[in-house]
Amino acid sequence: MKALKVRLTIPPEKITEPIIYNIGQQFRVVTNIRRANVTEESGWVVLEMQGTSEQLELAIDYLKSINVQVEPVEGDVVQ
């Protein structure tokens, strides 16, 4: 199993959707929220995902397709 840490920037129109739950269910990746800040207007999440390379790639492609910005995270994330 491969682990990947990403920062998701969520557009306002997607704030109320269960995006993280959906990728866990749809792509069978294990998700772990490391940090987050979500308001009514905007949101970002530092998310750790675990799965096969194919599962992770499909999950990221899906996130991008719904206009969620995905950036790799390196460095100091809460352990």
N, CA, C and O atoms as a GROMACS GRO file, in nm:
protein
  316
    1MET      N    1   0.083  -0.118   0.000
    1MET     CA    2   0.000   0.000   0.000
    1MET      C    3   0.088   0.124   0.000
    1MET      O    4   0.190   0.129   0.069
    2LYS      N    5   0.048   0.222  -0.076
    2LYS     CA    6   0.123   0.346  -0.090
    2LYS      C    7   0.051   0.457  -0.014
    2LYS      O    8  -0.072   0.458  -0.007
    3ALA      N    9   0.126   0.550   0.045
    3ALA     CA   10   0.068   0.664   0.116
    3ALA      C   11   0.102   0.792   0.043
    3ALA      O   12   0.211   0.807  -0.013
    4LEU      N   13   0.008   0.883   0.043
    4LEU     CA   14   0.024   1.010  -0.027
    4LEU      C   15  -0.040   1.119   0.057
    4LEU      O   16  -0.152   1.103   0.106
    5LYS      N   17   0.031   1.233   0.073
    5LYS     CA   18  -0.026   1.348   0.145
    5LYS      C   19  -0.049   1.459   0.044
    5LYS      O   20   0.039   1.496  -0.033
    6VAL      N   21  -0.171   1.513   0.047
    6VAL     CA   22  -0.207   1.620  -0.045
    6VAL      C   23  -0.282   1.729   0.028
    6VAL      O   24  -0.343   1.706   0.133
    7ARG      N   25  -0.277   1.847  -0.029
    7ARG     CA   26  -0.359   1.959   0.020
    7ARG      C   27  -0.470   1.980  -0.082
    7ARG      O   28  -0.444   2.002  -0.200
    8LEU      N   29  -0.592   1.973  -0.035
    8LEU     CA   30  -0.709   1.994  -0.120
    8LEU      C   31  -0.763   2.134  -0.093
    8LEU      O   32  -0.785   2.171   0.022
    9THR      N   33  -0.784   2.210  -0.198
    9THR     CA   34  -0.850   2.339  -0.187
    9THR      C   35  -0.988   2.320  -0.250
    9THR      O   36  -1.000   2.290  -0.368
   10ILE      N   37  -1.090   2.339  -0.167
   10ILE     CA   38  -1.226   2.306  -0.207
   10ILE      C   39  -1.299   2.433  -0.250
   10ILE      O   40  -1.302   2.530  -0.175
   11PRO      N   41  -1.358   2.432  -0.369
   11PRO     CA   42  -1.431   2.551  -0.414
   11PRO      C   43  -1.561   2.569  -0.334
   11PRO      O   44  -1.615   2.471  -0.282
   12PRO      N   45  -1.610   2.692  -0.324
   12PRO     CA   46  -1.728   2.721  -0.242
   12PRO      C   47  -1.849   2.633  -0.274
   12PRO      O   48  -1.922   2.594  -0.183
   13GLU      N   49  -1.871   2.603  -0.401
   13GLU     CA   50  -1.989   2.524  -0.438
   13GLU      C   51  -1.981   2.378  -0.396
   13GLU      O   52  -2.080   2.306  -0.404
   14LYS      N   53  -1.862   2.333  -0.351
   14LYS     CA   54  -1.844   2.194  -0.309
   14LYS      C   55  -1.830   2.178  -0.158
   14LYS      O   56  -1.815   2.066  -0.108
   15ILE      N   57  -1.833   2.288  -0.083
   15ILE     CA   58  -1.808   2.285   0.062
   15ILE      C   59  -1.900   2.188   0.135
   15ILE      O   60  -1.856   2.120   0.228
   16THR      N   61  -2.025   2.181   0.096
   16THR     CA   62  -2.120   2.098   0.171
   16THR      C   63  -2.124   1.952   0.125
   16THR      O   64  -2.195   1.871   0.184
   17GLU      N   65  -2.047   1.918   0.022
   17GLU     CA   66  -2.046   1.781  -0.028
   17GLU      C   67  -1.948   1.693   0.051
   17GLU      O   68  -1.844   1.742   0.093
   18PRO      N   69  -1.981   1.566   0.072
   18PRO     CA   70  -1.892   1.475   0.146
   18PRO      C   71  -1.779   1.420   0.056
   18PRO      O   72  -1.773   1.300   0.030
   19ILE      N   73  -1.693   1.509   0.011
   19ILE     CA   74  -1.590   1.474  -0.087
   19ILE      C   75  -1.495   1.367  -0.035
   19ILE      O   76  -1.466   1.271  -0.106
   20ILE      N   77  -1.448   1.381   0.086
   20ILE     CA   78  -1.351   1.286   0.141
   20ILE      C   79  -1.416   1.149   0.162
   20ILE      O   80  -1.357   1.046   0.130
   21TYR      N   81  -1.537   1.148   0.214
   21TYR     CA   82  -1.610   1.023   0.228
   21TYR      C   83  -1.628   0.956   0.092
   21TYR      O   84  -1.607   0.835   0.077
   22ASN      N   85  -1.666   1.035  -0.007
   22ASN     CA   86  -1.691   0.980  -0.141
   22ASN      C   87  -1.567   0.914  -0.201
   22ASN      O   88  -1.578   0.806  -0.259
   23ILE      N   89  -1.450   0.976  -0.188
   23ILE     CA   90  -1.331   0.912  -0.247
   23ILE      C   91  -1.294   0.786  -0.173
   23ILE      O   92  -1.242   0.691  -0.232
   24GLY      N   93  -1.319   0.783  -0.042
   24GLY     CA   94  -1.294   0.661   0.035
   24GLY      C   95  -1.383   0.548  -0.011
   24GLY      O   96  -1.337   0.434  -0.027
   25GLN      N   97  -1.510   0.577  -0.033
   25GLN     CA   98  -1.606   0.474  -0.074
   25GLN      C   99  -1.587   0.434  -0.220
   25GLN      O  100  -1.584   0.316  -0.254
   26GLN      N  101  -1.575   0.534  -0.306
   26GLN     CA  102  -1.572   0.508  -0.451
   26GLN      C  103  -1.440   0.445  -0.497
   26GLN      O  104  -1.440   0.359  -0.585
   27PHE      N  105  -1.329   0.488  -0.438
   27PHE     CA  106  -1.198   0.442  -0.486
   27PHE      C  107  -1.126   0.352  -0.387
   27PHE      O  108  -1.013   0.310  -0.411
   28ARG      N  109  -1.192   0.322  -0.274
   28ARG     CA  110  -1.138   0.229  -0.174
   28ARG      C  111  -1.003   0.273  -0.120
   28ARG      O  112  -0.916   0.189  -0.093
   29VAL      N  113  -0.985   0.405  -0.104
   29VAL     CA  114  -0.863   0.456  -0.040
   29VAL      C  115  -0.895   0.485   0.106
   29VAL      O  116  -1.008   0.520   0.141
   30VAL      N  117  -0.794   0.471   0.191
   30VAL     CA  118  -0.809   0.504   0.333
   30VAL      C  119  -0.770   0.651   0.347
   30VAL      O  120  -0.662   0.692   0.303
   31THR      N  121  -0.857   0.730   0.407
   31THR     CA  122  -0.830   0.872   0.422
   31THR      C  123  -0.809   0.909   0.568
   31THR      O  124  -0.869   0.850   0.658
   32ASN      N  125  -0.722   1.007   0.589
   32ASN     CA  126  -0.693   1.055   0.724
   32ASN      C  127  -0.671   1.206   0.714
   32ASN      O  128  -0.575   1.252   0.653
   33ILE      N  129  -0.760   1.283   0.776
   33ILE     CA  130  -0.747   1.428   0.774
   33ILE      C  131  -0.639   1.468   0.873
   33ILE      O  132  -0.648   1.437   0.992
   34ARG      N  133  -0.537   1.538   0.823
   34ARG     CA  134  -0.424   1.579   0.908
   34ARG      C  135  -0.442   1.722   0.957
   34ARG      O  136  -0.406   1.752   1.071
   35ARG      N  137  -0.496   1.809   0.875
   35ARG     CA  138  -0.527   1.947   0.911
   35ARG      C  139  -0.640   1.994   0.820
   35ARG      O  140  -0.658   1.942   0.710
   36ALA      N  141  -0.715   2.091   0.868
   36ALA     CA  142  -0.824   2.142   0.784
   36ALA      C  143  -0.871   2.277   0.834
   36ALA      O  144  -0.856   2.312   0.951
   37ASN      N  145  -0.929   2.352   0.743
   37ASN     CA  146  -0.997   2.477   0.774
   37ASN      C  147  -1.109   2.492   0.672
   37ASN      O  148  -1.084   2.513   0.554
   38VAL      N  149  -1.231   2.480   0.720
   38VAL     CA  150  -1.346   2.487   0.631
   38VAL      C  151  -1.446   2.588   0.686
   38VAL      O  152  -1.485   2.582   0.803
   39THR      N  153  -1.486   2.681   0.600
   39THR     CA  154  -1.588   2.780   0.635
   39THR      C  155  -1.700   2.769   0.532
   39THR      O  156  -1.695   2.684   0.443
   40GLU      N  157  -1.799   2.855   0.544
   40GLU     CA  158  -1.908   2.855   0.446
   40GLU      C  159  -1.861   2.898   0.308
   40GLU      O  160  -1.921   2.860   0.208
   41GLU      N  161  -1.754   2.978   0.302
   41GLU     CA  162  -1.708   3.033   0.175
   41GLU      C  163  -1.594   2.956   0.110
   41GLU      O  164  -1.580   2.958  -0.012
   42SER      N  165  -1.512   2.889   0.189
   42SER     CA  166  -1.395   2.821   0.131
   42SER      C  167  -1.347   2.711   0.226
   42SER      O  168  -1.393   2.699   0.340
   43GLY      N  169  -1.254   2.633   0.175
   43GLY     CA  170  -1.199   2.529   0.260
   43GLY      C  171  -1.073   2.467   0.203
   43GLY      O  172  -1.053   2.463   0.082
   44TRP      N  173  -0.989   2.419   0.293
   44TRP     CA  174  -0.871   2.341   0.254
   44TRP      C  175  -0.855   2.229   0.354
   44TRP      O  176  -0.893   2.240   0.471
   45VAL      N  177  -0.796   2.121   0.306
   45VAL     CA  178  -0.774   2.002   0.388
   45VAL      C  179  -0.638   1.944   0.352
   45VAL      O  180  -0.607   1.927   0.234
   46VAL      N  181  -0.557   1.913   0.452
   46VAL     CA  182  -0.437   1.834   0.430
   46VAL      C  183  -0.479   1.690   0.459
   46VAL      O  184  -0.515   1.655   0.571
   47LEU      N  185  -0.474   1.608   0.355
   47LEU     CA  186  -0.528   1.474   0.361
   47LEU      C  187  -0.422   1.370   0.330
   47LEU      O  188  -0.347   1.383   0.233
   48GLU      N  189  -0.417   1.268   0.412
   48GLU     CA  190  -0.331   1.153   0.385
   48GLU      C  191  -0.420   1.044   0.326
   48GLU      O  192  -0.524   1.010   0.382
   49MET      N  193  -0.377   0.989   0.215
   49MET     CA  194  -0.453   0.881   0.151
   49MET      C  195  -0.362   0.759   0.137
   49MET      O  196  -0.243   0.772   0.106
   50GLN      N  197  -0.419   0.642   0.159
   50GLN     CA  198  -0.346   0.517   0.142
   50GLN      C  199  -0.424   0.426   0.049
   50GLN      O  200  -0.546   0.415   0.059
   51GLY      N  201  -0.352   0.361  -0.040
   51GLY     CA  202  -0.413   0.269  -0.134
   51GLY      C  203  -0.310   0.227  -0.236
   51GLY      O  204  -0.192   0.258  -0.224
   52THR      N  205  -0.356   0.156  -0.336
   52THR     CA  206  -0.266   0.119  -0.445
   52THR      C  207  -0.239   0.243  -0.530
   52THR      O  208  -0.312   0.341  -0.521
   53SER      N  209  -0.135   0.238  -0.610
   53SER     CA  210  -0.104   0.351  -0.699
   53SER      C  211  -0.224   0.383  -0.788
   53SER      O  212  -0.255   0.500  -0.811
   54GLU      N  213  -0.290   0.280  -0.838
   54GLU     CA  214  -0.405   0.300  -0.927
   54GLU      C  215  -0.521   0.366  -0.852
   54GLU      O  216  -0.585   0.456  -0.904
   55GLN      N  217  -0.549   0.320  -0.729
   55GLN     CA  218  -0.658   0.379  -0.650
   55GLN      C  219  -0.631   0.526  -0.622
   55GLN      O  220  -0.721   0.610  -0.633
   56LEU      N  221  -0.507   0.558  -0.584
   56LEU     CA  222  -0.471   0.696  -0.554
   56LEU      C  223  -0.483   0.784  -0.678
   56LEU      O  224  -0.534   0.896  -0.672
   57GLU      N  225  -0.436   0.734  -0.790
   57GLU     CA  226  -0.442   0.810  -0.915
   57GLU      C  227  -0.588   0.837  -0.955
   57GLU      O  228  -0.622   0.948  -0.996
   58LEU      N  229  -0.673   0.735  -0.943
   58LEU     CA  230  -0.814   0.753  -0.977
   58LEU      C  231  -0.882   0.853  -0.884
   58LEU      O  232  -0.964   0.934  -0.928
   59ALA      N  233  -0.848   0.847  -0.755
   59ALA     CA  234  -0.907   0.941  -0.659
   59ALA      C  235  -0.865   1.084  -0.691
   59ALA      O  236  -0.948   1.175  -0.687
   60ILE      N  237  -0.738   1.105  -0.722
   60ILE     CA  238  -0.689   1.239  -0.755
   60ILE      C  239  -0.752   1.289  -0.884
   60ILE      O  240  -0.790   1.406  -0.892
   61ASP      N  241  -0.762   1.203  -0.984
   61ASP     CA  242  -0.827   1.242  -1.110
   61ASP      C  243  -0.972   1.285  -1.085
   61ASP      O  244  -1.019   1.382  -1.143
   62TYR      N  245  -1.040   1.211  -0.999
   62TYR     CA  246  -1.179   1.245  -0.966
   62TYR      C  247  -1.185   1.382  -0.899
   62TYR      O  248  -1.267   1.466  -0.936
   63LEU      N  249  -1.098   1.405  -0.800
   63LEU     CA  250  -1.098   1.533  -0.729
   63LEU      C  251  -1.077   1.649  -0.827
   63LEU      O  252  -1.146   1.751  -0.820
   64LYS      N  253  -0.983   1.632  -0.917
   64LYS     CA  254  -0.956   1.738  -1.016
   64LYS      C  255  -1.077   1.758  -1.108
   64LYS      O  256  -1.106   1.871  -1.147
   65SER      N  257  -1.146   1.650  -1.141
   65SER     CA  258  -1.261   1.660  -1.231
   65SER      C  259  -1.378   1.737  -1.169
   65SER      O  260  -1.462   1.790  -1.241
   66ILE      N  261  -1.383   1.744  -1.035
   66ILE     CA  262  -1.489   1.820  -0.969
   66ILE      C  263  -1.436   1.956  -0.919
   66ILE      O  264  -1.494   2.017  -0.829
   67ASN      N  265  -1.326   2.000  -0.978
   67ASN     CA  266  -1.267   2.132  -0.952
   67ASN      C  267  -1.209   2.150  -0.813
   67ASN      O  268  -1.205   2.262  -0.762
   68VAL      N  269  -1.165   2.042  -0.751
   68VAL     CA  270  -1.091   2.051  -0.626
   68VAL      C  271  -0.943   2.059  -0.663
   68VAL      O  272  -0.892   1.974  -0.736
   69GLN      N  273  -0.876   2.161  -0.613
   69GLN     CA  274  -0.733   2.176  -0.640
   69GLN      C  275  -0.655   2.078  -0.553
   69GLN      O  276  -0.678   2.070  -0.433
   70VAL      N  277  -0.562   2.003  -0.615
   70VAL     CA  278  -0.484   1.901  -0.544
   70VAL      C  279  -0.336   1.936  -0.556
   70VAL      O  280  -0.283   1.947  -0.667
   71GLU      N  281  -0.270   1.952  -0.441
   71GLU     CA  282  -0.127   1.982  -0.439
   71GLU      C  283  -0.056   1.884  -0.346
   71GLU      O  284  -0.108   1.855  -0.238
   72PRO      N  285   0.060   1.833  -0.386
   72PRO     CA  286   0.135   1.744  -0.296
   72PRO      C  287   0.183   1.820  -0.172
   72PRO      O  288   0.210   1.940  -0.179
   73VAL      N  289   0.192   1.749  -0.060
   73VAL     CA  290   0.238   1.808   0.065
   73VAL      C  291   0.364   1.738   0.110
   73VAL      O  292   0.371   1.615   0.111
   74GLU      N  293   0.463   1.817   0.146
   74GLU     CA  294   0.585   1.762   0.203
   74GLU      C  295   0.617   1.842   0.326
   74GLU      O  296   0.566   1.952   0.344
   75GLY      N  297   0.700   1.788   0.411
   75GLY     CA  298   0.743   1.864   0.528
   75GLY      C  299   0.658   1.834   0.650
   75GLY      O  300   0.605   1.725   0.666
   76ASP      N  301   0.646   1.935   0.736
   76ASP     CA  302   0.586   1.918   0.868
   76ASP      C  303   0.435   1.911   0.862
   76ASP      O  304   0.366   2.013   0.852
   77VAL      N  305   0.384   1.789   0.870
   77VAL     CA  306   0.241   1.767   0.884
   77VAL      C  307   0.225   1.691   1.015
   77VAL      O  308   0.307   1.606   1.048
   78VAL      N  309   0.121   1.721   1.089
   78VAL     CA  310   0.099   1.658   1.220
   78VAL      C  311   0.115   1.507   1.208
   78VAL      O  312   0.049   1.444   1.125
   79GLN      N  313   0.202   1.449   1.291
   79GLN     CA  314   0.228   1.306   1.284
   79GLN      C  315   0.142   1.231   1.381
   79GLN      O  316   0.151   1.109   1.389
   0.00000   0.00000   0.00000
